[in-house]
Structure formats: C-alpha cells, structure tokens
Amino acid sequence: MTEGSCLRIYMSESSKIDGKPAMEAILALCQHAGLRGVSVLRGIEGLGQHGIHSASFLDLATSLPLLIEAIDTSEHIERALELMKPHLGDCMVATWPVALMRNGE
C-alpha cells in the first residue's frame, strides 16, 4: 500500500467560485492539478451556515449540500490545495491520511 491523502470540500449547489458554479470550478482545478480520483456527491439534506437544506418531493431544493472528494498521493493533494486556496471562498475543506491500494497491489 502507498500512503496518500483524502481531500474533501464541502459546499452547496448554489456556491459560486470565480463566477462559475463551484462544483465545475473545483473539478477544473482538480483536473489542472493532475488529481486522478475525484468524485462529486450530492447530499439529500445538510446543515450549514445558512440553516438546514433538504430535498423533498414537494420542494426541489436548488441549494443542497455537495461534497467533492479527491484521493491521491499526499504530494498531488498538497499541490492541488495550493492551486485551489485562492479560489475556495467560504467552502469548508478537510484532509486526512489514507492508505492507497489498487487491485492486485
């Protein structure tokens, strides 16, 4: 196994970065930084600085929580963070160490 890092960025669907939807902007920054394992997860409910955001059948919310998660070597994650820091605005960011393993390793 190889040591790596997990990067998780918390935001809402309505978040903007540099005038673009935050999700698109962050994915572009991740790609530019060379990250290979990036996923976007849409939450069905969340509590943030603007209260509770929830999806229901009666009300299709447009500001649900989003998580962008990247797993790569620590070096790649650190480089990506340096590129992203000036653009992240009020997004919450968390990182932690992970063990990386591909099938067959």
QUIBELSUL-V661193 format. One record per pair of residues at least 24 apart in sequence whose C-alpha atoms are under 7 Angstrom apart, sorted by the first residue. I is the first residue (numbers start at 0). J is the second residue. If there is no record, write none. Layout:
{{I;J} {I;J}}
This chain:
{{0;98} {0;99} {0;100} {0;104} {1;98} {1;99} {1;100} {2;72} {2;97} {2;98} {2;99} {3;71} {3;72} {3;73} {3;96} {3;97} {3;98} {3;99} {4;70} {4;71} {4;72} {4;73} {4;76} {4;94} {4;95} {4;96} {4;97} {5;69} {5;70} {5;71} {5;94} {5;95} {5;96} {5;97} {6;68} {6;69} {6;70} {6;76} {6;93} {6;94} {7;66} {7;67} {7;68} {7;69} {7;92} {7;93} {7;94} {8;66} {8;67} {8;68} {8;90} {8;91} {8;92} {8;93} {9;65} {9;66} {9;67} {9;90} {9;91} {9;92} {10;64} {10;65} {10;66} {10;90} {10;91} {11;62} {11;63} {11;64} {11;65} {12;61} {12;62} {12;63} {12;64} {12;65} {13;61} {13;62} {16;86} {16;87} {17;86} {28;83} {29;79} {32;78} {32;79} {34;71} {34;75} {35;71} {36;69} {36;70} {36;71} {37;67} {37;68} {37;69} {37;70} {38;67} {38;68} {38;69} {39;65} {39;66} {39;67} {39;68} {40;65} {40;66} {40;67} {41;65} {41;66}}
